[in-house]
Amino acid sequence: MCGRYANARGAAELSAFFEAYDETGGQLSAAYNIAPTDPVPLVRAEGATRRLSMARWGLPRPWDRRSRQVMINARSETVATSRAFSAAFARRRCLIPADGWYEWVPLPDGVRRPYFMTPHDGAPLAFAGLWNPAGDGAACAVITTAAYGGLAEVHDRMPLVLPAPAWQRWLHSDDPVADLLAGGGADWAAGIEIRPVGRAVGDIHNDGPALIARAAASQVPSAAAGPAEMTLF
């Protein structure tokens, strides 16, 4: 799954990178600990124009509008047919910019060690996403897929990341995209750093660049290495 991620890039950088018109209205700021219901940037298409705008992370449940629970992830395997996501998949696909995402690996002593997955080359990621109108704004969800390569040792699911050549097809509802739901595979995963980080990221009230810094030895739990620990690096 994807339950926490980071995006430290501003609107000017993202609008240039995605070749999108900036409609964020100054609302976008660096966020190193994005959690469900937080405001996040997304890129959507309006005709031939890409637009960078803001949305809340988490789609309301269409069958229970009184519930405060939201749907933050949609599975790539079922997104096209699910009653919760099929309409948005057909008409309102988007890209969700990110620097990387977090997962927690349980260790033998019960401690859960956080990792930050981010490109070795420092480039932004484009998560495949969906959006829907919500009140006077928009809400979105991240599409997830089975994890590839060594990333599967951290968690069995991960965000579906789309390469730049796929963006145009993904954003336009008249283009078939079933092949894109398969993801990038183990070769793509080799370009992702699996970085141990400090436990402060576990508190959603914490923010700042220190959260994505590689953990010093004194910050890393001393439990015996499990299988993931022995093979990730």
matplotlib code that plots the C-alpha trace (Angstrom):
import matplotlib.pyplot as plt

x = [0.0, 1.0, 0.0, 2.7, 4.9, 6.9, 6.9, 9.3, 9.1, 7.3, 4.8, 7.2, 9.5, 6.6, 4.7, 8.0, 8.7, 5.2, 4.7, 1.6, -0.2, 0.1, -3.3, -2.1, -2.7, 0.2, -1.2, 1.7, 4.5, 7.2, 5.8, 8.0, 5.3, 2.1, -0.7, -4.3, -6.6, -3.6, -3.6, -1.5, -0.6, -1.8, -1.5, -4.6, -5.5, -8.0, -8.1, -4.5, -3.5, -2.0, -2.9, -1.2, -3.7, -4.4, -6.6, -7.2, -5.6, -8.4, -11.6, -14.9, -16.8, -19.6, -21.9, -21.6, -21.2, -21.7, -18.6, -15.3, -13.3, -11.6, -10.0, -6.4, -5.3, -6.8, -5.4, -4.2, -5.6, -9.2, -9.3, -11.0, -13.9, -14.3, -17.5, -15.6, -13.0, -14.1, -15.8, -12.8, -10.5, -12.4, -12.7, -10.5, -7.0, -4.2, -0.5, 0.5, 4.0, 6.3, 9.9, 9.4, 7.2, 7.6, 7.0, 7.7, 9.4, 8.7, 11.9, 12.2, 11.9, 8.6, 10.1, 8.9, 11.8, 10.8, 12.3, 12.0, 11.9, 13.3, 15.1, 18.8, 19.0, 16.8, 14.2, 10.5, 8.2, 4.8, 2.3, -0.6, -3.7, -7.5, -9.4, -13.0, -14.8, -15.2, -17.2, -15.6, -12.3, -11.0, -10.0, -7.6, -6.3, -2.9, -3.0, -0.9, 0.6, 2.5, 6.0, 8.9, 12.3, 13.9, 11.1, 9.0, 11.2, 9.9, 6.2, 4.2, 2.5, 3.9, 2.6, 2.3, 4.9, 4.5, 7.5, 7.3, 6.5, 3.3, 1.9, 0.0, -1.8, -2.6, -4.1, -6.4, -9.4, -9.8, -6.4, -6.2, -4.0, -4.4, -0.7, 0.4, -1.2, 1.4, 4.1, 7.8, 9.2, 12.4, 14.6, 12.8, 13.0, 16.8, 16.8, 15.1, 17.1, 15.7, 16.8, 16.5, 15.2, 14.5, 11.4, 10.2, 8.3, 5.9, 4.3, 2.2, 2.8, 6.5, 7.8, 11.0, 13.9, 15.4, 12.6, 14.0, 17.7, 19.5, 19.3, 22.5, 23.6, 22.5, 19.0, 18.5, 17.0, 19.5, 17.4, 19.0, 18.8, 15.8, 15.7, 14.9, 17.7, 20.2, 19.3, 18.2, 21.6]
y = [0.0, 3.7, 5.3, 8.0, 9.9, 13.0, 15.9, 18.7, 20.4, 23.7, 24.6, 26.3, 23.2, 20.7, 22.8, 22.9, 19.2, 18.1, 20.9, 21.8, 25.1, 26.1, 26.3, 25.7, 29.4, 29.4, 26.6, 24.1, 23.9, 21.3, 18.3, 15.4, 13.4, 13.5, 11.5, 10.7, 13.8, 16.1, 18.6, 17.3, 18.4, 16.5, 16.8, 16.3, 17.0, 19.5, 19.0, 19.3, 21.2, 19.8, 21.5, 21.3, 21.7, 20.8, 18.0, 16.1, 12.7, 10.2, 9.7, 9.7, 6.5, 7.0, 4.5, 6.1, 9.8, 10.3, 8.3, 10.2, 7.3, 7.8, 5.5, 6.5, 3.6, 1.7, -1.6, -1.7, -5.2, -4.2, -0.4, -0.7, -2.8, -1.7, 0.1, 2.5, 3.5, 2.5, 5.8, 7.8, 5.4, 5.8, 9.6, 11.3, 9.8, 12.0, 12.0, 12.6, 14.0, 12.6, 12.4, 9.0, 6.9, 5.3, 1.8, 0.1, -3.3, -5.4, -6.7, -9.8, -7.8, -6.2, -2.9, -1.5, 0.1, 2.9, 3.1, 5.8, 4.6, 7.3, 7.4, 7.2, 10.1, 12.4, 12.9, 13.4, 10.4, 10.4, 8.1, 6.9, 8.3, 9.0, 12.1, 13.1, 16.4, 16.8, 19.7, 22.9, 21.1, 17.6, 14.4, 11.8, 8.2, 6.6, 3.4, 0.6, -2.5, -5.6, -4.5, -5.3, -6.7, -5.8, -3.5, -6.5, -7.2, -4.0, -4.4, -6.5, -3.4, -0.1, 2.9, 2.5, 4.8, 6.0, 7.0, 10.3, 8.6, 7.1, 10.4, 11.5, 8.2, 8.0, 11.5, 11.1, 9.0, 8.0, 6.1, 2.5, 2.1, -1.5, -2.3, 0.6, -1.1, -3.8, -1.4, -1.1, -4.4, -5.3, -3.3, -0.1, -1.0, -1.2, 2.6, 3.1, 3.5, 1.8, 4.1, 3.5, 6.6, 7.7, 6.7, 10.3, 9.9, 7.6, 10.7, 12.6, 15.9, 15.7, 17.3, 18.6, 17.3, 15.4, 12.8, 11.5, 11.6, 8.3, 7.1, 7.2, 3.9, 5.2, 5.8, 2.3, -0.3, -2.9, -6.0, -8.9, -8.5, -10.2, -11.4, -7.9, -6.3, -8.8, -8.4, -4.8, -3.2]
z = [0.0, 0.1, 3.4, 3.7, 1.2, 0.6, -1.8, -1.1, -4.5, -5.2, -7.8, -10.1, -10.3, -10.6, -13.3, -15.3, -14.8, -15.8, -18.4, -16.5, -15.9, -12.3, -10.6, -7.0, -6.0, -3.6, -1.5, -2.2, 0.3, 1.0, 2.9, 4.1, 5.9, 3.8, 5.4, 4.3, 4.1, 3.6, 0.7, -2.1, -5.7, -8.7, -12.5, -14.6, -18.2, -19.5, -23.3, -24.5, -21.4, -18.2, -15.0, -11.6, -8.9, -5.2, -3.9, -0.6, -0.4, 0.0, -2.0, 0.0, -0.1, -2.7, -1.0, 2.5, 2.3, 6.0, 6.8, 7.5, 6.2, 2.9, 0.2, -0.2, -2.5, -5.4, -6.5, -10.1, -10.6, -9.9, -10.4, -13.8, -12.6, -8.9, -8.2, -6.0, -8.7, -12.2, -13.0, -12.0, -13.8, -17.0, -16.9, -14.2, -14.1, -12.8, -11.8, -8.2, -7.8, -5.1, -4.0, -2.5, -0.2, 3.2, 4.5, 7.8, 8.1, 11.3, 13.0, 15.2, 18.4, 17.3, 16.3, 13.0, 11.0, 8.6, 5.1, 2.4, -1.2, -3.5, -6.9, -6.8, -9.3, -7.3, -10.0, -9.1, -9.2, -10.9, -9.0, -11.1, -9.5, -9.7, -8.7, -8.1, -7.4, -3.6, -2.2, -3.6, -4.5, -5.4, -3.8, -5.1, -4.5, -5.4, -7.5, -6.1, -7.7, -6.6, -5.5, -7.9, -7.3, -3.9, -3.1, -2.4, 0.7, 2.2, 1.4, -1.0, -2.5, -3.8, -5.7, -9.4, -10.8, -14.4, -16.7, -18.6, -22.0, -20.4, -19.0, -22.0, -22.4, -18.7, -18.5, -21.6, -21.0, -24.7, -24.6, -23.5, -20.5, -19.4, -20.2, -17.9, -14.9, -15.0, -13.7, -14.4, -13.1, -11.4, -13.8, -12.8, -9.1, -9.3, -9.7, -6.3, -3.1, -0.1, 2.7, 6.4, 8.1, 11.7, 13.6, 13.9, 10.6, 12.5, 14.1, 11.4, 13.3, 12.5, 9.2, 7.6, 5.6, 8.5, 8.1, 4.8, 5.9, 6.1, 9.8, 11.7, 13.4, 16.8, 15.5, 14.0, 16.3, 17.4, 16.7, 14.9, 11.1, 9.4, 5.8, 4.4, 6.4, 5.0, 1.4, 0.8, 0.6]

ax = plt.figure().add_subplot(projection="3d")
ax.plot(x, y, z, "-o")
ax.set_aspect("equal")
plt.show()
